[in-house]
Amino acid sequence: MFLRLYLLLALLLLAACSGRGSDWPSLSPRPGEVSPMVPRNVAGQQRCPGSAAADRDCGQPQAAVAAPLLPPPEAPPSAAAVVAELAVLEARVAEVEAAAVPARKTLAAAEVAANGAGPESAQAAALAVASSRLASVLQPLQSVGFRVEALIALTAEASDREAYAARLASLTIRIAALDPQ
C-alpha cells in the first residue's frame, strides 16, 4: 500500500518537472526589466555572439562627453563693486553692533539675577529670554561673515586688492569681536 503511494507521489513530482516546451517559469529578466546600461552575460554564450552583435551594443563604447565637474571660476569683482558691497556689509555690522550693546547688558543683568535662583524660576526664564534675544540680534552676523569670507576668497588674486584689503580685514575683526563664541 505504501509502495503504491510512494510510486504515485514520485510520478506526480516527475510530471510537475516535465516542461511544456516553453520557457515559463524562467528566472531571466522580462523585457521591461533589462537595462541597456547593465551587461548581461548568459551562461554558455559570449557577450556578443556572431550575428547577434547587431542587436546588442557590443561594439566599442562611445565616449560620452563628460560635463565639467565644476563651473568655471568667477572673474574677480571690480574694486568699485567690492567697495560698494563692503559699504553695505559695514552698515549691517554697525546695526548689529548698535543692537548688541543693550542686548548684552540685559543678558549680563539676567545672569546676575539668575545666579542663585532655581532652574525653573522667573529669573532663569528671564535669562533664557535674554540669551535668545542676544542670539537673534547677532544672527545676521553669520551671513555677513560668510559674504566677507567669500569676498576675501574671490579677491585673493585681484590686482586691485590693496584698495579695499584694509576694510576687509577690519570688517573681519569687527565680526569676530561681536561673535559670542
C-alpha positions in Angstrom: 0.0 0.0 0.0 2.8 2.4 1.0 4.7 1.4 -2.1 1.9 2.4 -4.3 1.6 5.7 -2.5 5.3 6.4 -2.9 5.2 5.5 -6.5 2.2 7.8 -7.2 3.9 10.6 -5.4 7.1 10.1 -7.4 5.1 10.1 -10.7 3.3 13.3 -9.7 6.7 15.0 -8.9 8.2 13.9 -12.2 5.1 15.1 -14.1 5.5 18.5 -12.4 9.1 18.8 -13.5 8.4 18.0 -17.1 8.4 21.0 -19.4 5.6 22.0 -21.7 8.1 23.2 -24.3 8.0 26.8 -23.2 10.5 28.7 -21.1 7.9 29.6 -18.4 8.6 30.0 -15.4 12.0 31.5 -16.1 14.4 33.5 -13.9 15.6 35.6 -16.8 14.5 39.2 -16.7 11.5 40.3 -18.6 11.9 42.8 -21.5 10.9 45.8 -19.4 13.4 44.9 -16.7 16.5 44.8 -18.8 18.6 47.9 -18.6 20.9 48.7 -21.5 23.4 50.0 -19.0 23.9 46.6 -17.3 25.8 44.0 -19.3 24.1 40.6 -19.3 26.3 37.5 -19.6 24.3 34.4 -20.3 26.0 31.2 -19.2 27.5 29.3 -22.1 27.3 32.3 -24.5 29.7 35.1 -25.4 28.6 38.6 -24.7 28.3 39.4 -28.5 28.0 36.1 -30.4 28.0 36.2 -34.2 25.1 37.9 -35.8 23.5 39.0 -32.6 26.1 41.8 -32.3 23.9 44.0 -34.5 21.1 43.5 -32.0 23.2 44.4 -29.0 25.5 47.3 -28.3 28.7 45.2 -28.4 31.0 47.5 -30.3 33.4 49.9 -28.8 31.6 52.0 -26.3 31.1 55.5 -27.5 33.0 58.1 -25.4 30.4 60.3 -23.7 31.3 63.9 -23.5 31.7 64.5 -19.8 30.2 67.6 -18.3 32.6 69.7 -16.3 32.5 68.8 -12.7 32.8 72.4 -11.5 31.5 75.6 -13.2 34.2 77.9 -14.5 35.6 80.2 -11.8 34.1 83.6 -11.4 36.1 86.6 -12.5 37.1 88.6 -9.5 34.7 91.6 -9.0 35.9 95.1 -9.7 37.2 97.3 -7.0 34.2 99.5 -7.2 31.8 96.6 -6.8 33.7 95.3 -3.8 33.8 98.7 -2.1 30.1 99.2 -2.7 29.4 95.8 -1.2 31.7 96.5 1.7 29.7 99.6 2.5 26.5 97.6 2.7 28.2 94.9 4.9 29.7 97.6 7.2 26.3 99.2 7.6 24.8 95.8 8.6 27.6 95.2 11.1 27.1 98.7 12.5 23.4 97.9 13.0 24.2 94.7 14.8 26.8 96.5 17.0 24.3 99.1 18.0 21.6 96.5 18.9 24.1 94.1 20.6 25.1 96.6 23.3 21.7 96.8 25.1 21.1 93.0 24.5 24.5 92.2 26.1 23.6 94.5 29.1 20.3 92.8 29.5 21.9 89.4 29.4 24.5 90.4 32.0 21.8 91.7 34.3 19.8 88.5 33.8 22.8 86.3 34.6 23.4 88.2 37.8 19.7 87.9 38.8 19.6 84.2 38.0 22.9 83.3 39.7 21.3 82.0 42.9 17.8 81.2 41.5 16.4 77.8 40.8 16.3 76.3 37.3 12.5 76.9 37.0 12.4 80.4 38.5 11.3 83.6 36.8 15.0 84.7 36.8 16.1 81.6 34.9 13.3 82.2 32.4 14.4 85.9 32.0 18.0 84.6 31.5 16.8 82.3 28.7 14.8 85.1 27.1 17.8 87.5 27.2 20.1 84.8 25.8 17.7 84.2 22.9 17.3 87.9 22.3 21.1 88.3 22.0 21.3 85.3 19.7 18.6 86.8 17.4 20.4 90.2 17.4 23.7 88.5 16.5 22.2 86.2 13.9 22.8 88.5 10.8 26.5 88.4 11.6 26.6 84.8 10.2 25.5 85.8 6.7 27.8 88.9 6.7 30.7 86.8 7.9 30.1 84.2 5.1 30.0 87.0 2.5 33.2 88.6 3.8 34.9 85.3 3.6 33.6 84.9 0.0 34.9 88.3 -0.9 38.3 87.5 0.5 38.4 84.3 -1.5 37.2 86.0 -4.7 39.6 88.8 -4.5 42.6 86.9 -3.3 44.4 87.2 -6.6 42.9 90.5 -7.7 45.4 93.1 -8.8 43.5 96.0 -7.2 43.0 94.3 -3.8 45.1 97.0 -2.0 42.2 99.4 -2.4 39.9 97.5 0.0 42.1 94.9 1.8 42.3 97.0 4.9 38.5 97.4 5.0 38.1 93.6 4.6 40.5 92.9 7.4 38.8 95.5 9.8 35.4 94.1 9.0 36.6 90.6 9.7 37.9 91.8 13.1 34.7 93.6 13.9 32.6 90.5 13.2 35.0 88.3 15.3 34.7 90.8 18.2 30.9 90.6 18.1 30.7 86.8 17.9 29.9 85.4 21.3 31.8 82.2 20.7 
